Structures are given as structure tokens and as C-alpha cells.
């Protein structure tokens, strides 16, 4: 079995596993305040023959920072990785801000992206009145000063009493404040509502039923504007259903891709 190899390219820390025998390649983009490990549980439940490409966004995990970030520049970064590995056909899977990035790639590479999966995201997420105070607080007081509020919106209540909840707190609080703030600003400034009708890929849209960051109604409103979209709500999950309900998440991916 080919194993996932972790390395860096142009300052982007990432993991890559080539597909075997024509199996699909899944390209992942993860959420604000997490690194590529957010996909571990879902990836472990996918066929071993499937290819994988996942990475840490700039200013997150082990990836090098940039002076500024935007959704477009983060999509640029993913295109660098796609070209480096010669990936010409792939399934795009985006979580939260990763969903915004994948919406851009769906339009930039419509022939290469065969299927799209958008989880707990929207074409526009929040308003400046939400993001600007968060940016200011993180830069002046650190992420730990707001981590309780963020984590309460990430997970369904029952999950927060489990043994590994503190692991996600550590991942969030160890995200560099500058990188976190830059991605907050990128989300604040992005509005791709007008482009949703131009997405042509078969699209699976997932929402955690207890997501307080991107509530199911917001996620469904996005799905309703994509021509070939199916909306699914996952029970007992908040903003990160790939973490809380990885079996269900992987099952939906397998059914959507149809392989």
C-alpha cells in the first residue's frame, strides 16, 4: 500500500498519496484554526487505493506565512500543489474557509475537478461586525482569549465532554495569531454568492446539524444556488462533522463519488 508522504513545497506543508489503478484523488482544504490533521478520522475510513492531497493553509500548522492572505491566494497555493503532482482529475473537499477555497477551484479548474464537496461553509460567511473584533482581539490578546467561545460553536455539546476535546483546543490555540487573523480577514472580504450558479460539478453539501458557526440554514441556502447540489445534514455534529461523525462523513463521500 502506498503511504501518505509529508513534506513541504514553497513553504506549504502537505501530505500526498498517489491514487492506485485509476482511483479518485481527493484534494482537501480545511477550516480556520485547524491543520491537515482535521481530516485524519475521515481519511482513515476511505479506500486505501484513493489518492489524497491535504495541506496546512498559510499561517496554520507547519506552513510558512505570507505578508497577507486572501481566498484567491490560498487557492493559488493549492494550484501550486496540484501542478507539482500533475493532478489533472480530482475531487475537491472543502471545510469552512476550505469550502470558499474549493468554490474558487471549481471555477478555475472545471474540467479537472470532477466532483465537489462543501462542508459547513457558504459563499459568504459572516460580516465585518463579526470578524473585525475577532481579529483585533486575537492580535492583542491571543487566540486562547476567545478559544472557549470558538470551541463552543465548533462541536455538538456532547462531544465537548469527551476525552479528546482538549486536543482540538490545543490545535486551535497553537495556531499563530497572525495567520489566524489573516484568514479571518480573507473570510471577511470574500463573497462568492454571484458565482454559485456557475459551479457545474456534482456537489455534495454537508452541514452539521448543531453547527453554530455556519448554521444549516446558511449552508442549505448556498446549496440551493448550485445547479447540481445535494444537501445533507449530519446529526450530532457541529462545525467539524469530519471529526465528530467521520464514519458518516466518509460514507457520504464514497456515495457521492460513486466509486
C-alpha positions in Angstrom: 0.0 0.0 0.0 1.3 3.5 -0.9 1.5 5.6 2.2 0.9 9.3 2.5 4.2 11.3 2.3 4.5 14.6 4.2 6.8 17.3 3.0 6.9 21.0 2.1 6.8 22.8 -1.2 7.2 26.6 -1.4 6.6 26.7 2.3 3.4 24.7 2.1 3.4 21.7 4.5 1.3 18.9 3.0 0.6 15.2 2.7 0.3 13.4 -0.6 -0.7 9.8 -1.5 -1.0 8.9 -5.2 -4.0 7.1 -6.4 -3.8 3.4 -7.4 -5.2 2.0 -10.6 -7.3 4.9 -11.7 -8.9 5.5 -8.3 -10.0 9.1 -7.5 -7.8 11.7 -5.9 -9.3 13.8 -3.1 -7.9 17.2 -2.5 -8.8 18.7 0.9 -8.9 22.3 2.2 -9.5 22.6 6.0 -11.1 25.1 8.3 -9.9 28.2 10.2 -7.8 27.3 13.3 -7.1 23.7 12.2 -4.4 21.9 10.3 -4.4 19.0 8.0 -5.0 16.5 10.8 -8.6 17.6 11.0 -9.2 15.1 8.2 -7.4 12.1 9.9 -10.5 10.3 11.0 -12.4 10.6 7.7 -9.3 9.7 5.7 -8.8 6.5 7.7 -12.3 5.4 6.6 -11.7 5.9 2.9 -10.4 3.2 0.5 -6.6 2.8 0.7 -6.4 3.0 -3.1 -7.7 6.5 -3.2 -5.3 9.3 -3.7 -5.0 12.2 -1.1 -3.7 15.7 -1.1 -4.1 17.8 2.1 -2.2 20.7 3.4 -1.8 23.3 6.1 -3.0 26.7 5.0 -0.6 29.6 5.2 -0.1 30.8 8.7 -1.5 27.5 10.1 0.1 24.3 11.2 3.6 24.0 9.7 3.1 26.1 6.6 5.1 29.3 6.1 3.3 32.6 6.4 2.8 35.4 3.9 2.5 39.1 4.5 -1.1 39.0 3.5 -3.7 36.3 2.6 -6.9 36.1 0.6 -9.1 33.3 -0.6 -7.6 33.8 -4.0 -4.0 33.5 -2.8 -4.9 30.3 -0.8 -6.5 28.9 -4.0 -3.2 29.8 -5.7 -1.3 27.7 -3.2 -3.4 24.7 -3.8 -2.9 25.1 -7.6 0.8 25.0 -7.0 0.5 21.6 -5.3 -1.9 20.3 -8.0 0.6 21.3 -10.7 3.6 19.9 -8.8 2.0 16.5 -8.5 0.5 16.6 -12.0 -3.1 16.1 -10.7 -5.4 16.6 -13.6 -8.5 15.0 -12.2 -9.6 15.3 -8.6 -12.5 15.7 -6.1 -12.4 18.9 -4.2 -13.4 18.7 -0.5 -13.6 21.9 1.5 -14.5 22.6 5.1 -15.5 26.1 6.3 -13.0 28.5 4.8 -11.7 25.5 2.8 -15.1 25.5 1.2 -14.6 29.0 -0.1 -11.2 27.9 -1.5 -12.8 24.9 -3.2 -15.5 27.2 -4.7 -12.7 29.1 -6.4 -11.0 25.9 -7.7 -14.3 24.6 -9.0 -14.4 27.6 -11.4 -10.7 27.8 -12.1 -10.4 24.1 -13.0 -13.8 23.0 -14.1 -12.5 20.1 -16.2 -10.1 18.8 -13.6 -12.4 18.9 -10.7 -14.9 16.1 -11.3 -16.9 16.4 -8.0 -17.2 19.0 -5.3 -17.8 18.5 -1.6 -18.6 21.6 0.6 -18.9 21.1 4.3 -20.1 23.6 6.8 -19.4 26.6 4.6 -21.2 29.2 2.5 -20.4 31.7 -0.3 -20.3 34.5 2.3 -19.5 33.7 5.9 -20.2 36.4 8.5 -20.0 40.2 8.3 -17.2 42.7 9.2 -19.0 43.3 12.5 -18.2 39.7 13.4 -14.7 39.4 12.0 -13.1 42.8 12.9 -13.5 42.5 16.7 -12.2 38.9 16.5 -9.2 40.0 14.5 -8.4 42.8 16.9 -8.8 40.5 20.0 -6.6 37.7 18.6 -3.8 40.1 17.7 -3.9 41.9 21.0 -4.7 39.1 23.5 -4.1 35.8 21.6 -6.4 33.0 20.4 -6.6 31.5 23.9 -8.6 34.6 25.0 -11.5 33.5 22.7 -11.0 29.8 22.4 -13.9 28.8 24.7 -16.3 30.8 22.5 -14.9 29.3 19.3 -14.9 25.7 20.5 -18.5 26.0 21.8 -19.5 26.8 18.2 -17.4 24.0 16.7 -18.8 21.0 18.4 -22.1 19.5 19.4 -22.5 19.7 23.2 -22.0 16.0 23.9 -18.6 15.9 22.2 -17.2 18.6 24.5 -17.3 16.2 27.4 -15.2 13.5 25.6 -11.6 12.6 26.2 -10.1 14.1 23.1 -11.8 17.5 23.2 -8.7 19.1 24.6 -6.7 18.0 21.6 -8.8 20.4 19.4 -8.4 23.2 21.9 -4.6 22.7 21.6 -4.7 22.8 17.8 -6.7 26.0 17.8 -4.7 27.8 20.5 -1.4 26.9 18.9 -2.3 28.4 15.6 -0.2 31.5 15.0 -2.2 34.6 15.9 -1.1 36.5 12.8 -2.0 33.6 10.5 -5.4 33.1 12.1 -6.1 36.9 11.8 -5.1 36.9 8.2 -7.5 34.1 7.4 -10.3 35.8 9.3 -9.8 38.9 7.1 -9.8 36.7 4.0 -13.2 35.2 5.0 -14.5 38.7 5.9 -13.6 40.0 2.5 -15.0 37.1 0.4 -18.4 37.0 -1.2 -18.9 34.5 -4.0 -22.7 34.4 -4.0 -22.9 35.6 -7.6 -20.6 32.7 -8.7 -22.6 29.8 -7.2 -24.7 29.4 -10.3 -21.6 28.9 -12.4 -20.5 25.8 -10.4 -21.1 22.8 -12.7 -19.7 19.9 -10.7 -22.0 17.4 -9.0 -21.8 18.9 -5.5 -22.4 17.3 -2.1 -23.2 20.0 0.5 -22.9 18.9 4.2 -23.9 20.7 7.4 -23.5 19.6 11.0 -27.0 19.8 12.5 -25.6 21.6 15.5 -23.2 23.9 13.7 -23.3 27.4 15.3 -20.6 28.8 13.1 -22.2 28.2 9.7 -25.8 27.1 10.7 -27.5 24.5 8.5 -29.9 27.1 7.1 -27.0 29.2 5.8 -25.3 26.1 4.3 -28.5 25.0 2.6 -29.1 28.4 1.1 -25.8 28.0 -0.6 -26.7 24.5 -1.9 -30.0 25.8 -3.3 -28.0 28.1 -5.6 -25.7 25.4 -7.1 -27.3 23.6 -10.1 -26.3 20.1 -9.3 -26.2 20.0 -5.5 -27.4 17.6 -2.8 -27.8 18.9 0.8 -27.3 16.5 3.7 -27.4 17.4 7.4 -25.4 15.2 9.8 -26.9 14.7 13.2 -24.9 15.0 16.4 -22.3 17.2 14.7 -21.3 20.8 14.8 -18.9 22.7 12.6 -16.5 19.8 12.1 -18.6 16.7 11.1 -15.4 15.0 9.7 -14.2 15.0 13.3 -17.4 14.2 15.2 -19.0 11.8 12.7 -16.2 10.6 10.5 -17.9 7.3 9.5 -21.0 9.2 8.2 -18.8 11.8 6.6 -16.7 9.2 4.7 -19.9 7.2 3.8 -21.3 10.4 2.1 -18.0 11.0 0.3 -18.0 7.4 -1.1 -21.6 7.6 -2.2 -21.1 11.0 -3.8 -18.1 9.9 -5.8 -19.7 6.6 -6.7 -16.6 4.5 -6.8 
